[in-house]
């Protein structure tokens, strides 16, 4: 990440750094939640449509709906960032 301009107020500098790291966190968490939700719904996600990914959780509709809601919330957070 390039350095922030020297005339940028400290609050904005901190906000920019926080947003930068939040993007990294969301981009790691979002696919893991989707993978987990797909497994909980009984589906087997495939990497690039070819390689089946291992099962992380057993099928469970209630858990799938909970994780699916979390996946949606994190996706909306990504849009907000």
C-alpha positions as CSV (number, residue, x, y, z in Angstrom):
1,X,0.0,0.0,0.0
2,X,1.5,3.4,-1.0
3,X,2.0,5.8,1.9
4,X,-0.9,8.3,2.5
5,X,-0.4,11.9,1.6
6,X,1.3,13.8,4.4
7,X,-1.5,16.4,4.5
8,X,-4.2,13.8,5.2
9,X,-5.7,14.2,8.6
10,X,-4.8,11.3,11.1
11,X,-8.5,10.2,11.4
12,X,-8.8,9.7,7.6
13,X,-5.4,8.0,7.5
14,X,-6.6,5.5,10.2
15,X,-9.9,5.0,8.4
16,X,-8.1,4.3,5.1
17,X,-5.8,1.8,6.8
18,X,-8.8,0.1,8.6
19,X,-10.8,-0.1,5.3
20,X,-7.7,-1.6,3.6
21,X,-7.4,-4.4,6.2
22,X,-11.2,-4.9,6.3
23,X,-11.1,-5.7,2.6
24,X,-8.5,-8.4,3.3
25,X,-10.6,-9.9,6.1
26,X,-13.8,-9.9,4.1
27,X,-12.1,-11.4,1.0
28,X,-10.9,-14.3,3.2
29,X,-14.1,-14.8,5.3
30,X,-16.7,-14.5,2.5
31,X,-15.7,-17.5,0.4
32,X,-15.2,-19.6,3.6
33,X,-18.7,-18.8,4.7
34,X,-20.1,-19.6,1.2
35,X,-18.2,-22.9,1.2
36,X,-19.5,-23.8,4.6
37,X,-23.1,-22.8,3.7
38,X,-23.0,-24.9,0.5
39,X,-21.8,-27.9,2.5
40,X,-24.5,-27.4,5.1
41,X,-27.1,-27.3,2.3
42,X,-25.7,-30.6,1.1
43,X,-23.9,-29.2,-2.0
44,X,-20.3,-29.8,-3.0
45,X,-18.6,-26.6,-4.3
46,X,-16.0,-27.0,-7.0
47,X,-12.8,-25.0,-7.4
48,X,-12.9,-23.3,-10.9
49,X,-15.8,-25.7,-11.6
50,X,-13.5,-28.7,-11.8
51,X,-12.0,-29.8,-8.4
52,X,-14.5,-30.7,-5.7
53,X,-13.7,-29.1,-2.4
54,X,-13.7,-31.2,0.8
55,X,-16.7,-31.2,3.1
56,X,-16.3,-28.8,6.0
57,X,-19.6,-29.5,7.8
58,X,-22.3,-32.1,7.6
59,X,-25.7,-31.2,6.0
60,X,-27.9,-29.3,8.4
61,X,-30.6,-27.0,7.1
62,X,-30.8,-24.8,10.3
63,X,-27.0,-24.3,10.3
64,X,-27.0,-23.7,6.6
65,X,-29.6,-20.9,6.9
66,X,-27.6,-19.3,9.7
67,X,-24.3,-19.4,7.8
68,X,-26.1,-18.3,4.6
69,X,-27.4,-15.2,6.5
70,X,-23.9,-14.5,7.7
71,X,-22.5,-14.9,4.2
72,X,-25.1,-12.4,2.9
73,X,-24.2,-9.9,5.7
74,X,-20.5,-10.1,4.9
75,X,-21.3,-9.7,1.2
76,X,-23.2,-6.5,2.0
77,X,-20.3,-5.4,4.1
78,X,-18.0,-5.9,1.1
79,X,-20.3,-3.7,-1.0
80,X,-20.3,-1.1,1.7
81,X,-16.5,-1.1,1.9
